[in-house]
Amino acid sequence: MKRCVIIGGAQIINYDKIKEHLNKDDFNIFCDSGLRHEEELKLKPDLIVGDFDSYKNPDTDIETIVLPCEKDDTDTVYAVKEALKRGFDEFLLIGVVGARLDHTLGNVSILLMLDSAGKKAKIVDDYSEMEIVSDKPVFIDDSFLYFSLLNISGLARGIDIENAKYPLKNAEITCEYQYGISNEVVPGKLAKVSLKEGRLLLIKVKCE
């Protein structure tokens, strides 16, 4: 099954860096104003979704789902749910984090939704890569400047971090005390993150 790429309308500065994550056989869903990235990303939409309150409906022969402006789901959430209906198991979200903190936090929570559905998902922006650590260990190579672990689900216990500047053993990170920020992989090593209960948001930072 192809990977599904969801393209939102948040600002992208370094298109070349984002394009490094794209594959020719991806299924690309553009959400509303995400269409403004079409030319720079050199991507053809396979599906367009949106209420078109922030971008004009292109009115092409490409499959388009027009949504009402007043709804519970954002355009991005609707696009993800539609992709789940179509059977996709792997997701990449781009153009979904930026100046609007409300949209950013809402879109980050999509990673939790996809993890709960047993799907593999990642958000990539100009600076970082984000994914959920849950029932399987995650490994981080030393090409990243920093990595941070944040509790965004309310429960994260039995946390182990190996091969990092600040290791942890059977630790807990709470939503009230986020001390797992700006860790570093030991040069030449592969850091390993795992936990026994709950979930963590892993943010791997490529540049400042």
Backbone as numpy.savetxt, mean C-alpha at the origin, in Angstrom:
# Nx Ny Nz CAx CAy CAz Cx Cy Cz
-2.67 -15.82 -11.95 -3.51 -14.62 -11.95 -2.63 -13.37 -11.95
-3.00 -12.39 -12.78 -2.27 -11.15 -12.82 -2.36 -10.41 -11.48
-1.40 -9.53 -11.25 -1.48 -8.64 -10.10 -2.37 -7.46 -10.46
-3.11 -6.95 -9.49 -3.94 -5.77 -9.70 -3.24 -4.54 -9.16
-3.12 -3.53 -9.98 -2.53 -2.25 -9.57 -3.64 -1.22 -9.50
-3.77 -0.59 -8.34 -4.77 0.46 -8.12 -4.05 1.80 -8.15
-4.49 2.71 -9.03 -3.83 4.01 -9.16 -4.77 5.10 -8.68
-4.38 5.77 -7.59 -5.17 6.86 -7.04 -4.65 8.22 -7.49
-5.30 9.26 -7.00 -5.00 10.61 -7.47 -4.03 11.41 -6.63
-3.42 10.81 -5.59 -2.44 11.55 -4.78 -1.20 11.87 -5.61
-0.48 12.88 -5.17 0.68 13.35 -5.93 1.77 12.28 -6.05
2.33 12.16 -7.24 3.52 11.34 -7.48 4.59 12.28 -8.02
5.74 12.30 -7.38 6.83 13.18 -7.80 7.82 12.44 -8.69
8.25 11.27 -8.24 9.26 10.50 -8.97 8.59 9.33 -9.71
8.15 9.61 -10.92 7.46 8.58 -11.69 8.39 7.42 -12.05
9.64 7.71 -12.29 10.58 6.64 -12.65 10.70 5.62 -11.52
10.73 6.12 -10.29 10.84 5.21 -9.14 9.59 4.34 -9.02
8.43 4.93 -9.24 7.19 4.16 -9.17 7.14 3.13 -10.29
7.59 3.50 -11.48 7.53 2.59 -12.63 8.38 1.35 -12.44
9.38 1.44 -11.56 10.22 0.27 -11.27 9.41 -0.88 -10.66
8.27 -0.56 -10.08 7.45 -1.56 -9.40 6.37 -2.16 -10.31
6.25 -1.66 -11.52 5.17 -2.07 -12.40 5.59 -3.21 -13.32
4.62 -4.05 -13.65 4.84 -5.16 -14.58 3.95 -4.99 -15.81
4.42 -5.50 -16.94 3.67 -5.35 -18.19 2.32 -6.05 -18.16
2.22 -7.14 -17.39 0.98 -7.89 -17.38 0.06 -7.55 -16.20
0.32 -6.43 -15.52 -0.56 -6.00 -14.43 -1.94 -5.65 -14.98
-2.95 -5.82 -14.13 -4.30 -5.33 -14.43 -4.43 -3.99 -13.72
-4.61 -2.90 -14.47 -4.53 -1.54 -13.94 -5.91 -0.92 -13.78
-6.23 -0.56 -12.53 -7.48 0.14 -12.25 -7.15 1.58 -11.87
-7.63 2.52 -12.67 -7.44 3.94 -12.38 -8.66 4.48 -11.66
-8.41 5.16 -10.53 -9.49 5.71 -9.72 -9.60 7.22 -9.95
-10.66 7.63 -10.60 -10.98 9.05 -10.75 -9.76 9.87 -11.17
-9.28 10.79 -10.30 -8.17 11.66 -10.68 -6.83 10.94 -10.79
-6.81 9.65 -10.48 -5.62 8.86 -10.76 -5.29 8.84 -12.24
-6.31 9.16 -13.07 -6.10 9.21 -14.52 -5.07 10.25 -14.93
-4.84 11.23 -14.07 -3.83 12.24 -14.42 -2.42 11.68 -14.43
-2.23 10.48 -13.87 -0.92 9.84 -13.87 -0.71 8.92 -15.08
-1.76 8.76 -15.88 -1.72 7.78 -16.97 -0.55 8.02 -17.93
-0.37 9.24 -18.36 0.67 9.53 -19.36 2.06 9.35 -18.79
2.32 9.88 -17.60 3.65 9.81 -16.99 4.02 8.36 -16.63
3.04 7.59 -16.20 3.31 6.19 -15.85 3.37 5.29 -17.08
2.85 5.83 -18.21 2.80 5.05 -19.45 2.02 3.74 -19.24
0.87 3.88 -18.58 0.00 2.75 -18.30 -1.32 2.92 -19.02
-1.85 1.82 -19.53 -3.18 1.83 -20.13 -4.16 1.27 -19.11
-5.24 1.98 -18.83 -6.23 1.44 -17.89 -6.92 0.19 -18.44
-7.10 -0.78 -17.56 -7.95 -1.92 -17.89 -9.36 -1.70 -17.35
-9.44 -0.84 -16.33 -10.72 -0.48 -15.73 -10.59 0.90 -15.12
-11.64 1.71 -15.25 -11.68 3.04 -14.64 -12.85 3.06 -13.66
-12.59 3.57 -12.46 -13.61 3.65 -11.42 -13.62 5.05 -10.83
-14.79 5.61 -10.62 -14.82 6.91 -9.96 -16.16 7.59 -10.02
-16.32 8.58 -9.14 -17.52 9.43 -9.21 -17.25 10.68 -10.04
-15.99 10.88 -10.42 -15.55 11.97 -11.29 -15.93 13.34 -10.75
-15.72 13.46 -9.43 -15.89 14.76 -8.80 -14.60 15.57 -8.84
-13.48 14.92 -9.15 -12.19 15.62 -9.18 -11.48 15.45 -10.52
-12.11 14.75 -11.45 -11.52 14.55 -12.77 -12.65 14.25 -13.75
-12.50 14.72 -14.97 -13.54 14.52 -15.98 -13.57 13.07 -16.46
-14.75 12.52 -16.56 -14.92 11.19 -17.13 -14.38 11.19 -18.56
-13.37 10.35 -18.85 -12.76 10.39 -20.18 -13.66 9.88 -21.29
-14.74 9.17 -20.93 -15.74 8.71 -21.89 -15.08 7.97 -23.06
-14.33 6.91 -22.73 -13.66 6.09 -23.72 -14.34 4.73 -23.80
-13.80 3.85 -24.65 -14.35 2.51 -24.76 -13.78 1.57 -23.69
-12.92 2.10 -22.81 -12.39 1.32 -21.68 -13.51 1.11 -20.66
-13.58 -0.08 -20.09 -14.62 -0.37 -19.10 -14.55 0.66 -17.97
-15.67 1.30 -17.70 -15.73 2.36 -16.68 -16.92 2.12 -15.77
-16.66 2.20 -14.46 -17.73 2.12 -13.47 -17.91 3.51 -12.87
-19.06 4.13 -13.14 -19.34 5.47 -12.62 -20.09 5.34 -11.30
-19.53 5.94 -10.27 -20.09 5.84 -8.92 -20.82 7.12 -8.53
-21.77 7.03 -7.61 -22.40 8.25 -7.09 -21.41 9.02 -6.21
-21.58 10.32 -6.14 -20.68 11.13 -5.30 -20.92 10.86 -3.81
-22.16 10.61 -3.42 -22.49 10.34 -2.03 -22.55 8.83 -1.81
-21.55 8.30 -1.09 -21.43 6.85 -0.90 -20.56 6.58 0.31
-20.60 5.36 0.81 -19.77 4.97 1.95 -18.32 4.72 1.54
-18.12 4.03 0.41 -16.78 3.68 -0.04 -16.16 4.81 -0.85
-14.89 5.09 -0.58 -14.16 5.98 -1.49 -13.98 5.26 -2.82
-13.58 6.01 -3.84 -13.34 5.40 -5.15 -12.29 4.30 -5.05
-11.26 4.54 -4.23 -10.18 3.55 -4.09 -10.67 2.28 -3.42
-11.44 2.43 -2.34 -11.99 1.25 -1.66 -12.90 0.47 -2.59
-13.74 1.18 -3.35 -14.62 0.50 -4.29 -13.80 -0.28 -5.32
-12.73 0.33 -5.82 -11.88 -0.33 -6.82 -11.28 -1.61 -6.25
-10.83 -1.56 -5.00 -10.25 -2.75 -4.36 -11.32 -3.83 -4.21
-12.51 -3.47 -3.77 -13.59 -4.45 -3.62 -13.96 -5.06 -4.96
-13.97 -4.26 -6.00 -14.27 -4.77 -7.34 -13.19 -5.75 -7.79
-11.93 -5.43 -7.50 -10.83 -6.33 -7.86 -10.92 -7.65 -7.09
-11.35 -7.58 -5.84 -11.54 -8.81 -5.05 -12.62 -9.68 -5.68
-13.70 -9.05 -6.13 -14.77 -9.80 -6.79 -14.26 -10.51 -8.04
-13.27 -9.90 -8.69 -12.74 -10.46 -9.93 -11.63 -11.48 -9.68
-11.34 -11.74 -8.41 -10.47 -12.85 -8.07 -9.00 -12.55 -7.95
-8.60 -11.28 -7.86 -7.18 -10.96 -7.74 -6.66 -11.31 -6.34
-5.43 -11.83 -6.29 -4.81 -12.24 -5.02 -3.66 -11.34 -4.60
-3.16 -10.51 -5.52 -2.01 -9.65 -5.21 -2.32 -8.23 -5.66
-1.97 -7.26 -4.81 -2.32 -5.87 -5.07 -1.13 -4.94 -4.87
-1.03 -3.94 -5.73 -0.10 -2.83 -5.56 -0.91 -1.55 -5.66
-0.79 -0.69 -4.65 -1.51 0.59 -4.65 -0.50 1.72 -4.78
-0.74 2.60 -5.75 0.13 3.76 -5.95 -0.75 5.01 -6.07
-0.16 6.17 -5.75 -0.94 7.40 -5.79 -2.06 7.42 -4.77
-1.85 6.77 -3.62 -2.92 6.69 -2.62 -2.54 7.32 -1.28
-1.32 7.82 -1.14 -0.93 8.52 0.08 -0.36 9.89 -0.30
-0.75 10.91 0.44 -0.29 12.24 0.08 -0.76 13.30 1.04
-1.14 14.47 0.52 -1.44 15.63 1.35 -2.71 15.46 2.18
-3.70 14.74 1.65 -4.95 14.53 2.38 -4.75 13.40 3.39
-4.55 13.77 4.67 -4.29 12.76 5.70 -5.47 11.81 5.87
-6.70 12.32 5.73 -7.87 11.45 5.88 -7.88 10.36 4.82
-7.61 10.75 3.58 -7.54 9.75 2.50 -6.35 8.82 2.69
-5.22 9.38 3.13 -4.03 8.57 3.35 -4.29 7.47 4.37
-4.85 7.85 5.53 -5.12 6.87 6.58 -6.16 5.85 6.13
-7.18 6.34 5.42 -8.18 5.43 4.90 -7.59 4.43 3.92
-6.68 4.88 3.08 -6.07 3.99 2.09 -5.08 3.02 2.73
-4.37 3.47 3.76 -3.47 2.55 4.47 -4.28 1.42 5.11
-5.49 1.74 5.58 -6.32 0.72 6.20 -6.76 -0.34 5.19
-6.70 -0.03 3.91 -7.00 -1.02 2.88 -6.04 -2.21 2.98
-4.81 -1.94 3.40 -3.85 -3.03 3.58 -4.35 -4.02 4.62
-4.98 -3.52 5.68 -5.56 -4.41 6.69 -6.71 -5.22 6.11
-7.56 -4.56 5.32 -8.69 -5.25 4.71 -8.20 -6.38 3.80
-7.18 -6.11 3.01 -6.66 -7.12 2.10 -5.94 -8.24 2.85
-5.25 -7.89 3.93 -4.62 -8.92 4.75 -5.67 -9.84 5.36
-6.77 -9.26 5.84 -7.86 -10.06 6.40 -8.46 -11.01 5.36
-8.39 -10.58 4.09 -8.92 -11.42 3.01 -7.89 -12.43 2.52
-6.70 -12.44 3.16 -5.66 -13.38 2.77 -4.94 -13.00 1.49
-4.95 -11.71 1.16 -4.33 -11.25 -0.07 -2.99 -10.56 0.22
-2.11 -10.59 -0.76 -0.82 -9.92 -0.66 -0.97 -8.50 -1.19
-0.53 -7.50 -0.41 -0.75 -6.11 -0.83 0.38 -5.22 -0.36
0.62 -4.18 -1.15 1.68 -3.23 -0.83 1.27 -1.85 -1.35
1.63 -0.81 -0.59 1.52 0.58 -1.05 2.92 1.10 -1.32
3.09 1.74 -2.46 4.39 2.34 -2.79 4.17 3.82 -3.08
5.01 4.68 -2.49 4.99 6.10 -2.82 6.41 6.54 -3.19
6.63 7.85 -3.25 7.93 8.37 -3.67 9.05 8.03 -2.69
8.69 7.73 -1.44 9.70 7.57 -0.41 9.77 6.16 0.19
8.69 5.42 0.10 8.64 4.19 0.90 7.75 3.11 0.29
7.82 1.94 0.94 6.94 0.82 0.64 6.26 0.40 1.94
4.97 0.12 1.88 4.21 -0.23 3.07 3.51 -1.58 2.88
3.51 -2.39 3.92 2.80 -3.66 3.90 2.46 -4.07 5.33
1.60 -5.07 5.45 1.19 -5.56 6.75 2.00 -6.79 7.12
2.46 -6.83 8.37 3.08 -8.03 8.93 2.03 -8.68 9.81
1.71 -9.95 9.53 0.70 -10.64 10.35 1.17 -12.05 10.68
0.65 -13.04 10.01 0.93 -14.42 10.41 2.19 -15.01 9.78
2.83 -14.26 8.88 4.06 -14.75 8.25 5.19 -13.75 8.47
6.43 -14.21 8.68 7.55 -13.28 8.84 7.77 -12.46 7.57
8.30 -11.28 7.75 8.65 -10.41 6.62 10.13 -10.09 6.73
10.81 -10.08 5.59 12.25 -9.83 5.55 12.53 -8.50 4.86
13.55 -7.80 5.36 13.89 -6.47 4.86 15.38 -6.45 4.54
15.73 -6.07 3.31 17.15 -6.02 2.96 17.75 -4.66 3.28
19.05 -4.56 3.19 19.74 -3.33 3.62 19.77 -2.24 2.55
18.96 -2.38 1.50 18.85 -1.30 0.52 17.96 -0.17 1.04
17.22 -0.44 2.10 16.35 0.58 2.70 17.10 1.35 3.77
16.90 2.67 3.80 17.57 3.50 4.81 17.05 3.18 6.21
15.75 3.07 6.32 15.11 2.81 7.62 13.91 1.89 7.40
13.43 1.33 8.50 12.12 0.70 8.48 11.44 0.96 9.82
10.13 1.11 9.76 9.35 1.39 10.96 8.20 0.40 11.07
7.86 0.08 12.33 6.74 -0.81 12.61 5.72 -0.06 13.45
4.49 0.03 12.97 3.45 0.79 13.64 2.25 -0.10 13.92
1.71 0.03 15.11 0.49 -0.69 15.47 -0.71 0.15 15.03
-1.43 -0.32 14.02 -2.61 0.41 13.55 -3.88 -0.42 13.68
-3.77 -1.58 14.36 -4.94 -2.45 14.46 -5.36 -2.73 15.90
-4.58 -2.23 16.87 -4.97 -2.39 18.27 -4.33 -3.53 19.01
-3.70 -4.47 18.29 -3.07 -5.60 18.95 -1.80 -5.99 18.20
-0.68 -6.05 18.91 0.59 -6.47 18.31 1.50 -6.96 19.43
1.56 -8.29 19.61 2.33 -8.88 20.70 3.25 -9.98 20.17
4.24 -10.28 20.99 5.19 -11.31 20.61 6.02 -10.91 19.41
6.42 -9.64 19.38 7.15 -9.10 18.23 8.64 -9.43 18.35
9.18 -10.00 17.29 10.62 -10.28 17.20 11.20 -9.52 16.01
12.31 -8.84 16.24 13.05 -8.19 15.15 14.49 -8.68 15.24
14.97 -9.25 14.15 16.33 -9.79 14.09 17.15 -9.06 13.03
18.46 -9.03 13.22 19.40 -8.43 12.27 19.10 -6.95 12.01
18.76 -6.24 13.09 18.48 -4.81 12.99 19.26 -4.07 14.07
19.43 -2.78 13.87 20.15 -1.95 14.84 19.46 -2.01 16.20
18.13 -2.03 16.18 17.36 -2.12 17.43 16.53 -3.40 17.39
17.09 -4.51 17.88 16.35 -5.78 17.86 15.29 -5.80 18.96
14.32 -6.69 18.79 13.29 -6.90 19.80 13.07 -8.39 19.97
12.65 -8.76 21.18 12.33 -10.15 21.46 11.04 -10.21 22.28
10.04 -10.86 21.72 8.77 -11.06 22.40 8.20 -9.74 22.96
8.24 -8.70 22.15 7.84 -7.36 22.58 6.40 -7.06 22.19
5.91 -5.94 22.69 4.57 -5.46 22.35 4.67 -3.99 21.97
3.96 -3.61 20.91 3.84 -2.21 20.52 2.36 -1.85 20.58
2.04 -0.80 21.31 0.65 -0.38 21.43 0.37 0.82 20.52
-0.92 1.07 20.28 -1.29 2.24 19.48 -0.91 3.54 20.19
-0.85 3.49 21.53 -0.53 4.69 22.31 0.96 4.99 22.37
1.79 3.97 22.16 3.24 4.17 22.27 3.92 3.49 21.09
4.16 4.29 20.06 4.72 3.77 18.81 6.25 3.98 18.83
6.94 3.05 19.46 8.39 3.20 19.59 9.18 2.45 18.51
8.47 1.84 17.54 9.17 1.05 16.53 9.51 1.81 15.27
9.88 3.07 15.42 10.12 3.95 14.27 11.61 4.14 14.01
11.96 4.18 12.73 13.32 4.46 12.27 14.34 3.44 12.75
14.06 2.18 12.53 15.05 1.13 12.76 15.90 0.99 11.50
17.00 0.25 11.61 17.89 0.07 10.47 18.32 -1.38 10.36
18.42 -1.86 9.13 18.91 -3.21 8.89 20.42 -3.22 9.08
20.93 -4.24 9.76 22.38 -4.39 9.90 22.98 -4.57 8.51
23.99 -3.76 8.13 24.57 -3.85 6.79 24.99 -5.28 6.44
24.61 -5.69 5.24 24.97 -7.02 4.77 24.06 -8.12 5.28
23.07 -7.77 6.09 22.15 -8.75 6.66 20.74 -8.58 6.09
19.89 -9.53 6.44 18.48 -9.48 6.09 17.70 -9.44 7.39
17.07 -8.30 7.66 16.29 -8.18 8.89 15.02 -9.04 8.77
14.61 -9.58 9.91 13.40 -10.42 9.96 12.45 -9.86 11.01
11.19 -9.70 10.64 10.15 -9.22 11.55 9.05 -10.26 11.62
8.67 -10.63 12.84 7.56 -11.58 13.03 6.83 -11.22 14.31
5.62 -11.72 14.46 4.87 -11.51 15.70 3.91 -12.66 15.91
3.55 -12.87 17.17 2.69 -13.99 17.54 1.21 -13.63 17.50
0.87 -12.38 17.83 -0.52 -11.95 17.86 -0.66 -10.58 17.21
-1.74 -10.40 16.45 -2.04 -9.10 15.89 -1.36 -8.82 14.57
-1.29 -7.52 14.26 -0.71 -7.09 12.98 0.03 -5.77 13.17
0.99 -5.56 12.30 1.77 -4.32 12.30 1.85 -3.76 10.88
1.90 -2.45 10.77 2.20 -1.80 9.50 3.70 -1.64 9.40
4.30 -2.23 8.38 5.72 -2.09 8.11 5.92 -1.03 7.02
6.70 -0.01 7.34 7.05 1.03 6.37 8.55 0.97 6.11
8.92 0.65 4.89 10.34 0.57 4.51 10.69 1.83 3.72
11.62 2.62 4.26 11.92 3.93 3.69 13.15 3.85 2.79
12.95 4.28 1.54 14.04 4.25 0.55 14.84 5.54 0.55
14.17 6.68 0.74 14.88 7.97 0.70 14.17 8.95 1.61
14.87 10.02 1.98 14.30 11.02 2.89 13.80 12.21 2.11
